[in-house]
């Protein structure tokens, strides 16, 4: 486990330095909301796990050091919308048959969706790094994890609500109000993220920060099956 953590830290450092160096060369005078970032506060506000978390943390550090956190966040938010509109994109990015030419064309297309928001080419450089490391397939996860980092930097806590079918706004607002009054919110602003997963069959799975409340039908069935199995 310690070795895995060490490798993750080393990878994050290498990616961050590479992206920051390229961005600094491309736009040495770039300015944004993050212009007050210094080596002391360029560290990600929370620890993330998984390969996408490692790359998201590296990108956060690089963006903070080059004063491009705001534009980077906006660019990734736009890319996240592309994934939502085109589910096939994730499949394309993970295809093992992609050659350098294919990757270059994909990056060019993704840049078009950012519409000039990527100040200093921070995301462009990051995408090139992902492509060179054969990691374009984790881009969607990086977008989600980076949003989590930005929320934490703003003092927000993610409230992820997963349901079998889409919840209406009124229901989400009631959930947000209930959680806001609980100890789980820690007095912080909640960022509500609604997800749909038919596999849970019904009920809800509520995630607040590092806490998970599983009220799904699938979870109840799994517990019931375990009780029956243990009884036999």
C-alpha positions as CSV (number, residue, x, y, z in Angstrom):
1,X,0.0,0.0,0.0
2,X,2.8,2.4,0.9
3,X,4.5,1.6,-2.5
4,X,1.2,2.3,-4.3
5,X,0.9,5.7,-2.5
6,X,4.6,6.5,-3.3
7,X,4.0,5.7,-7.0
8,X,0.9,7.8,-7.1
9,X,2.6,10.7,-5.5
10,X,5.6,10.4,-7.9
11,X,3.3,10.3,-10.9
12,X,1.3,13.3,-9.7
13,X,4.5,15.3,-9.3
14,X,5.8,14.4,-12.7
15,X,2.5,15.2,-14.5
16,X,2.1,18.5,-12.5
17,X,5.6,19.7,-13.3
18,X,5.2,18.8,-17.0
19,X,1.9,20.5,-17.5
20,X,2.9,23.6,-15.4
21,X,6.1,24.0,-17.4
22,X,4.4,23.8,-20.8
23,X,1.6,26.2,-19.7
24,X,4.1,28.6,-18.3
25,X,6.0,28.7,-21.6
26,X,2.7,29.1,-23.6
27,X,1.3,31.9,-21.5
28,X,3.7,33.3,-18.9
29,X,1.4,36.3,-18.3
30,X,-1.9,34.5,-17.8
31,X,-4.1,35.7,-15.0
32,X,-7.2,34.2,-13.4
33,X,-9.1,33.8,-10.1
34,X,-6.3,31.6,-9.0
35,X,-3.5,34.2,-9.4
36,X,-3.0,34.3,-5.6
37,X,-1.9,30.6,-5.8
38,X,1.6,30.0,-4.4
39,X,3.6,26.8,-3.9
40,X,2.2,26.7,-0.4
41,X,-1.5,26.7,-1.5
42,X,-1.1,24.9,-4.8
43,X,-1.5,21.6,-3.0
44,X,-4.9,19.9,-3.7
45,X,-7.4,20.6,-0.8
46,X,-8.4,17.0,-0.4
47,X,-6.8,13.6,-1.1
48,X,-8.2,11.7,-4.1
49,X,-7.8,8.1,-5.0
50,X,-7.6,6.1,-8.2
51,X,-5.6,6.9,-11.3
52,X,-8.1,9.7,-12.4
53,X,-7.7,11.2,-8.9
54,X,-3.9,11.2,-9.2
55,X,-4.1,13.0,-12.6
56,X,-6.8,15.4,-11.4
57,X,-4.6,16.3,-8.4
58,X,-1.6,16.8,-10.7
59,X,-3.6,19.0,-12.9
60,X,-4.9,21.1,-9.9
61,X,-1.3,21.7,-8.8
62,X,-0.2,22.6,-12.2
63,X,-3.1,25.0,-12.8
64,X,-2.6,26.6,-9.4
65,X,1.1,27.2,-10.0
66,X,0.3,28.8,-13.4
67,X,-2.6,30.9,-12.1
68,X,-5.1,29.1,-14.3
69,X,-7.4,27.2,-11.9
70,X,-10.5,29.2,-12.9
71,X,-10.1,28.7,-16.7
72,X,-9.1,25.0,-16.2
73,X,-12.2,24.4,-14.1
74,X,-14.4,26.0,-16.7
75,X,-12.8,24.0,-19.6
76,X,-13.2,20.7,-17.8
77,X,-16.8,21.5,-17.0
78,X,-17.4,21.9,-20.7
79,X,-15.7,18.6,-21.5
80,X,-17.8,17.0,-18.8
81,X,-20.9,18.1,-20.6
82,X,-19.5,16.5,-23.8
83,X,-19.3,13.2,-22.1
84,X,-22.9,13.5,-20.8
85,X,-24.2,14.3,-24.3
86,X,-22.1,11.6,-26.0
87,X,-21.8,8.4,-24.0
88,X,-19.8,6.8,-26.8
89,X,-16.9,9.2,-26.2
90,X,-15.7,7.2,-23.2
91,X,-15.6,4.0,-25.3
92,X,-13.7,5.7,-28.1
93,X,-11.1,7.1,-25.7
94,X,-10.4,3.7,-24.2
95,X,-10.0,2.0,-27.6
96,X,-6.6,0.2,-27.6
97,X,-6.4,0.7,-31.4
98,X,-5.9,4.5,-31.2
99,X,-2.7,5.6,-32.9
100,X,-0.9,9.0,-32.4
101,X,-2.8,10.5,-35.3
102,X,-6.2,9.4,-33.9
103,X,-5.3,10.9,-30.5
104,X,-4.2,14.2,-32.0
105,X,-7.4,14.5,-33.9
106,X,-9.4,13.7,-30.8
107,X,-7.6,16.4,-28.8
108,X,-8.3,18.9,-31.5
109,X,-12.0,18.1,-31.4
110,X,-12.1,18.3,-27.6
111,X,-10.4,21.7,-27.8
112,X,-13.2,23.0,-30.1
113,X,-15.7,22.1,-27.4
114,X,-13.8,24.3,-24.9
115,X,-14.4,27.3,-27.1
116,X,-11.2,29.2,-26.1
117,X,-11.8,28.9,-22.4
118,X,-8.5,27.1,-22.0
119,X,-6.2,30.0,-21.2
120,X,-2.5,29.2,-21.4
121,X,-3.3,25.9,-23.1
122,X,-3.2,24.1,-19.7
123,X,-5.9,21.6,-20.7
124,X,-4.3,21.1,-24.2
125,X,-1.0,20.3,-22.6
126,X,-2.7,18.0,-20.1
127,X,-4.6,16.2,-22.9
128,X,-1.3,15.7,-24.7
129,X,0.2,14.2,-21.6
130,X,-2.8,11.8,-21.2
131,X,-2.4,10.8,-24.9
132,X,1.3,10.1,-24.6
133,X,0.7,8.0,-21.5
134,X,-2.2,6.2,-23.1
135,X,-4.6,7.6,-20.4
136,X,-7.2,9.5,-22.5
137,X,-9.7,6.9,-21.2
138,X,-9.6,8.4,-17.7
139,X,-10.5,11.9,-18.9
140,X,-14.1,11.7,-17.8
141,X,-13.1,10.7,-14.3
142,X,-10.5,13.5,-14.2
143,X,-13.2,16.0,-15.0
144,X,-15.4,14.7,-12.1
145,X,-12.4,14.5,-9.7
146,X,-11.2,18.0,-10.6
147,X,-14.7,19.4,-9.9
148,X,-14.5,17.8,-6.4
149,X,-11.2,19.5,-5.8
150,X,-12.5,22.9,-6.8
151,X,-15.6,22.4,-4.6
152,X,-13.3,21.6,-1.7
153,X,-11.2,24.6,-2.4
154,X,-14.3,26.7,-2.2
155,X,-15.4,25.1,1.1
156,X,-18.1,23.0,-0.5
157,X,-19.0,19.4,0.2
158,X,-20.3,17.1,-2.6
159,X,-23.8,15.7,-1.9
160,X,-24.1,12.9,-4.5
161,X,-27.6,11.4,-4.8
162,X,-28.0,8.3,-6.9
163,X,-31.4,7.0,-7.8
164,X,-32.9,4.4,-10.1
165,X,-34.7,7.2,-12.1
166,X,-34.2,10.9,-12.3
167,X,-35.3,12.9,-9.3
168,X,-37.3,16.1,-9.6
169,X,-35.9,19.4,-8.4
170,X,-38.2,19.6,-5.4
171,X,-37.1,16.2,-4.1
172,X,-33.4,17.1,-4.4
173,X,-34.0,20.4,-2.6
174,X,-35.7,18.5,0.3
175,X,-32.7,16.1,0.5
176,X,-30.3,19.0,0.4
177,X,-32.2,20.8,3.2
178,X,-32.3,17.6,5.4
179,X,-28.6,16.9,4.9
180,X,-27.7,20.6,5.6
181,X,-29.2,20.3,9.0
182,X,-27.4,17.1,9.8
183,X,-23.9,16.6,11.2
184,X,-22.7,15.2,7.8
185,X,-22.7,18.7,6.2
186,X,-20.1,19.9,8.8
187,X,-21.7,23.4,8.4
188,X,-20.3,23.7,4.8
189,X,-22.1,24.6,1.6
190,X,-23.5,21.5,-0.2
191,X,-23.0,20.9,-3.9
192,X,-25.8,18.6,-5.1
193,X,-24.9,16.1,-7.8
194,X,-27.7,14.0,-9.1
195,X,-26.9,10.6,-10.7
196,X,-29.1,7.9,-12.2
197,X,-28.3,4.2,-11.9
198,X,-31.1,1.8,-12.8
199,X,-29.1,-1.1,-11.2
200,X,-30.0,0.1,-7.7
201,X,-33.6,-0.8,-8.6
202,X,-35.1,1.8,-6.3
203,X,-34.4,3.9,-3.2
204,X,-31.4,6.1,-2.9
205,X,-27.6,6.1,-2.3
206,X,-26.5,9.3,-0.7
207,X,-22.9,10.2,-0.5
208,X,-21.7,13.2,1.6
209,X,-17.9,13.7,1.5
210,X,-16.4,10.4,2.7
211,X,-19.8,9.1,4.0
212,X,-22.2,6.9,2.2
213,X,-25.8,6.1,3.2
214,X,-27.1,3.2,1.1
215,X,-30.9,3.1,1.1
216,X,-31.1,1.3,-2.3
217,X,-33.4,-1.7,-3.0
218,X,-30.5,-3.6,-4.4
219,X,-28.6,-3.1,-1.2
220,X,-31.5,-4.4,0.9
221,X,-31.9,-7.4,-1.4
222,X,-28.1,-8.2,-1.1
223,X,-28.4,-8.0,2.7
224,X,-31.5,-10.3,2.7
225,X,-29.7,-12.8,0.4
226,X,-26.7,-12.8,2.8
227,X,-28.9,-13.5,5.8
228,X,-30.6,-16.4,3.9
229,X,-27.2,-17.8,2.9
230,X,-25.8,-17.5,6.4
231,X,-28.9,-19.3,7.8
232,X,-28.5,-22.3,5.5
